[in-house]
């Protein structure tokens, strides 16, 4: 997204998703307030997405309050926080400040930050697997010790 606003990305995104998943229903799609426009809301609703999570910034009319006040909207909006958490994690892996100059440097920085994030996730998974193996070894040792006693 070079020199583009968030709101301009909704229609191309929906087109790509419909092309890629043309025989599958999309239950929900979640955006933050930066993507809101009346046209985007209409586009998403016409795309047969059952739950459109597109909060409006600023003052809302009664219809918008009702749409955003439902229990389902709030639950799916809260699930969107996980995405924001991942963005925060990227920032903690170097994406909060780009020391390189120019667009090529920025792109390199983003790529390296995503790589660092992915390595962190893979590392956490490997640690979890190793702990599980260690627990199984300890259980087997304890069982052998009980049998021997």
C-alpha positions as CSV (number, residue, x, y, z in Angstrom):
1,X,0.0,0.0,0.0
2,X,2.2,2.8,-1.3
3,X,0.6,6.2,-1.1
4,X,-2.9,4.7,-0.5
5,X,-5.4,5.1,2.2
6,X,-6.9,2.1,4.2
7,X,-10.4,2.8,2.9
8,X,-9.4,2.4,-0.7
9,X,-8.3,-1.2,-0.1
10,X,-11.7,-2.7,0.8
11,X,-13.1,-3.2,-2.8
12,X,-9.9,-4.7,-4.2
13,X,-9.6,-7.0,-1.2
14,X,-13.2,-8.2,-1.5
15,X,-12.5,-8.8,-5.3
16,X,-9.4,-10.9,-4.5
17,X,-11.2,-12.9,-1.8
18,X,-14.2,-13.6,-4.0
19,X,-11.9,-14.7,-6.8
20,X,-9.8,-17.0,-4.5
21,X,-12.7,-18.4,-2.5
22,X,-15.5,-18.2,-5.0
23,X,-17.4,-21.3,-3.8
24,X,-17.0,-20.6,-0.1
25,X,-19.1,-18.3,2.1
26,X,-17.2,-15.7,4.2
27,X,-18.9,-15.5,7.6
28,X,-17.3,-12.4,8.9
29,X,-14.8,-9.7,7.9
30,X,-13.3,-7.3,10.4
31,X,-11.7,-3.9,9.8
32,X,-10.7,-1.0,12.0
33,X,-12.2,2.5,11.9
34,X,-9.7,3.7,9.3
35,X,-11.4,1.5,6.6
36,X,-14.9,3.0,7.1
37,X,-16.8,4.7,4.4
38,X,-20.5,4.3,3.5
39,X,-19.4,2.9,0.1
40,X,-17.2,0.3,1.8
41,X,-20.0,-0.7,4.1
42,X,-22.3,-1.1,1.1
43,X,-19.6,-3.1,-0.8
44,X,-19.1,-5.5,2.1
45,X,-22.8,-6.0,2.6
46,X,-23.4,-6.7,-1.1
47,X,-20.6,-9.3,-1.0
48,X,-22.8,-11.6,1.0
49,X,-20.6,-11.5,4.1
50,X,-22.9,-12.3,7.0
51,X,-21.1,-10.3,9.7
52,X,-19.4,-7.1,8.5
53,X,-17.3,-5.6,11.3
54,X,-16.6,-2.1,10.1
55,X,-16.9,0.4,12.9
56,X,-17.6,4.0,12.1
57,X,-15.5,6.8,13.6
58,X,-17.2,9.8,15.0
59,X,-20.9,10.4,15.7
60,X,-23.2,7.6,14.7
61,X,-26.9,7.7,13.8
62,X,-29.5,5.3,15.4
63,X,-29.1,2.7,12.6
64,X,-25.3,2.6,13.0
65,X,-25.6,2.4,16.8
66,X,-27.9,-0.6,16.5
67,X,-25.6,-2.3,14.0
68,X,-22.5,-1.8,16.2
69,X,-24.4,-2.5,19.4
70,X,-25.3,-6.1,18.7
71,X,-23.6,-8.8,20.9
72,X,-22.2,-10.6,17.8
73,X,-20.7,-7.4,16.5
74,X,-19.0,-6.7,19.8
75,X,-17.7,-10.3,20.1
76,X,-16.2,-10.2,16.6
77,X,-14.8,-6.7,17.2
78,X,-13.1,-8.0,20.3
79,X,-11.6,-10.9,18.2
80,X,-10.1,-8.2,16.0
81,X,-7.9,-7.2,19.0
82,X,-5.8,-10.3,18.3
83,X,-4.9,-8.8,14.9
84,X,-3.9,-5.6,16.7
85,X,-1.9,-7.7,19.1
86,X,0.1,-9.2,16.2
87,X,0.7,-5.8,14.8
88,X,2.1,-4.7,18.2
89,X,4.3,-7.8,18.3
90,X,5.7,-6.8,14.9
91,X,6.5,-3.4,16.4
92,X,8.4,-5.1,19.2
93,X,10.4,-7.0,16.6
94,X,11.8,-3.9,15.0
95,X,8.9,-2.5,12.9
96,X,8.3,0.4,15.3
97,X,11.0,2.5,13.7
98,X,12.7,2.2,10.4
99,X,16.3,3.2,10.4
100,X,16.8,2.7,6.7
101,X,16.2,5.5,4.2
102,X,13.7,5.4,1.3
103,X,11.0,2.9,0.2
104,X,13.4,0.0,-0.7
105,X,14.9,0.3,2.8
106,X,11.5,0.4,4.4
107,X,10.4,-2.7,2.5
108,X,13.5,-4.5,3.6
109,X,12.8,-3.5,7.2
110,X,9.2,-4.7,7.0
111,X,10.4,-8.1,5.5
112,X,13.0,-8.6,8.3
113,X,10.5,-7.6,11.0
114,X,7.9,-10.2,9.7
115,X,10.7,-12.8,9.5
116,X,11.7,-12.0,13.1
117,X,8.0,-12.3,14.2
118,X,7.6,-15.7,12.4
119,X,10.9,-17.0,13.9
120,X,9.6,-16.0,17.3
121,X,6.3,-17.9,16.7
122,X,8.2,-21.0,15.4
123,X,10.6,-20.8,18.4
124,X,7.6,-20.7,20.9
125,X,6.1,-23.7,19.1
126,X,9.4,-25.7,19.3
127,X,9.8,-24.9,23.0
128,X,6.2,-26.1,23.6
129,X,6.9,-29.4,21.8
130,X,10.2,-29.9,23.7
131,X,8.4,-29.3,27.1
132,X,5.8,-31.8,26.2
133,X,8.4,-34.4,25.3
134,X,10.2,-33.7,28.6
135,X,7.0,-34.1,30.6
136,X,6.4,-37.5,28.9
137,X,9.9,-38.6,29.7
138,X,9.5,-37.6,33.3
139,X,6.2,-39.5,33.5
140,X,7.8,-42.6,32.1
141,X,10.7,-42.4,34.5
142,X,8.3,-41.9,37.5
143,X,6.3,-45.0,36.3
144,X,9.4,-47.1,36.1
145,X,10.5,-45.9,39.5
146,X,7.2,-46.8,41.0
147,X,7.3,-50.3,39.5
148,X,10.9,-50.8,40.7
149,X,9.9,-49.8,44.3
